Amino acid sequence: MRKLAYAVDGLGLLSAAPAIAALSAADKIFATEAAHGGLAEVQLGQLAEQKAASPQVKDFARRMVSDPTD
């Protein structure tokens, strides 16, 4: 989850780096939305892991959390 948090925080730096500043507004929007989507996936995985009764669902939820943070 830390990597996703850094990615979301790092998006604020988009206008600071010259190469990144050349990105279009649409690219910046996409990057921001992609980071938020990844963070939501991790948070939903954490919730599913806590609330699920099925071991298969809990296993899938763990993968939802661990895959994007590796």
PyMOL commands that set and color helices and strands:
alter all, ss='L'
color gray80, all
select helices_A, chain A and resi 2-13+18-21+25-51+55-69
alter helices_A, ss='H'
color red, helices_A
deselect
rebuild
show_as cartoon
